[in-house]
Amino acid sequence: MDRILIQGGTPLSGSIDISGAKNAALPLMAACLLTEETLRLRNVPSLVDISSMARLLRQLGVAVEGMEEDTDAGGVGGAISLDAAGVGDTFAPYDLVRRMRASILVLGPLVARFGEARVSLPGGCAIGTRPVDLHLAGLAALGAEIAVENGYVRARAAQGLRGGAISLPFASVGATENLMMAASLARGETVLANAAREPEIVDLADCLVAMGAAIEGAGTERMMIQGTDRLGGADHAVIADRIEAGTWAMAAAITGGCVELKGGGPAILQAALGKLADAGLKMEPGDGRIRVGLASGRVRASDVVTEPYPGFPTDLQAQMMALMTLAEGCSTITETIFENRFMHVPELCRMGADIRIDRGSAVVSGVSHLTGAPVMATDLRASVSLILAGLAARGETEVNRVYHLDRGYERIEDKLAACGAVIERVGG
């Protein structure tokens, strides 16, 4: 099993290209199931999760061009074409769906276009239960008959889906995406209240509109989708990954360096901008880029509460905690989205961090330095928080179980090494 070795203490300096957003690309790929015409996606990141989704789509009968067919390391090359004209199967088996939770996003498009689907309950990172009940309740409100049997969701709508009023009890990104896709082919209008507002939702809506859907209110709490009989193909560029951008901004700060993030201006960091500024980061915007580093001295302590967009992203919580381990003062980081998302705390403490868990919060007292140590990654964002800590630590850090990283960060060693980091991947 691969490991990543880091010799810490080198300030990052240089530029990093921000990849396309995995969390946007995955629902966009699922959207190909809504049409018989070709959907072409550009700026697709080369990630294991992208390969897993492609493998699932191929199982259903989608022709996928532009990436390797049998790989666990991506192989995308920036653009892929998805042709679902030959889909002859609406069964998504456990062996494929267990790889990631985003696989459930095929459920809405399948039942909307074909009138039925049988999809395994999904797997993925162990950071919380993330139940699919909101997806199922929403599809039932659109007229689908839902049953959960032997670990599989069976959905039927023999006469097609019909528009309806859906109010989500909380702003679930995945449920919003699934229901927005399903409603695009339903008869009549669907009103989706308390919808998620993330930029990835807007990106999906933009693509669906390009395919012929009628969607209003994307990016707000209330969306209106007017169903249509059919959707067509489209050519769509995936938005830049705001979580990756935030990660590299914190990497620059924790090492006392300065990097230029290419592929997005300050808007890409909108949800985290205030807290990054509070921590002492200086951001200089340019044309399609932003330069980020510490304004002066040491990182300042900053309290954080994770919230649905436009609040501070849960996907940046672990990275922010790594940054706060070296801050001047004491900070409190409160996780409100996923109940198991403090599994990186013991590993950071192995490196000398001073962190105390108090129910849903972590109290982080800044220390003068971290020390390299062998650590174990537990999920995607926890993995990269250990990378950040290792970049700043004295001595060598060995990060194990780095396969988590390959699910969400494209060419991480190459990007960091190009900015001066002493980092390498070694086989197990």
Secondary structure, 3 states (H helix, E strand, C coil): CCEEEEECCCCCEEEEECCECHHHHHHHHHHHHHECCEEEEEEECCCHHHHHHHHHHHHHCCEEECCCCCCCCCCCCEEEEEECCCCCCCEECHHHHCCCHHHHHHHHHHHHHHCEEEEECCCCCCCCCCCCHHHHHHHHHCCCEEEEECCEEEEECCCCCECCEEECCCCCHHHHHHHHHHHCCCECEEEEECCCCCHHHHHHHHHHHHCCCEEECCCCCEEEEECCCCECCEEEECCECHHHHHHHHHHHHHHCCEEEEECCCHHHHHHHHHHHHHCCEEEEEECCEEEEEECCCCCECCCEEECCCCCECHHHHHHHHHHHCCCECEEEEECCCCCCCCCCHHHHHHCCCEEEEECCEEEEECCCCCECCEEECCCHHHHHHHHHHHHHCECEEEEECHHHHHHCCCCHHHHHHCCCCEEEEECC
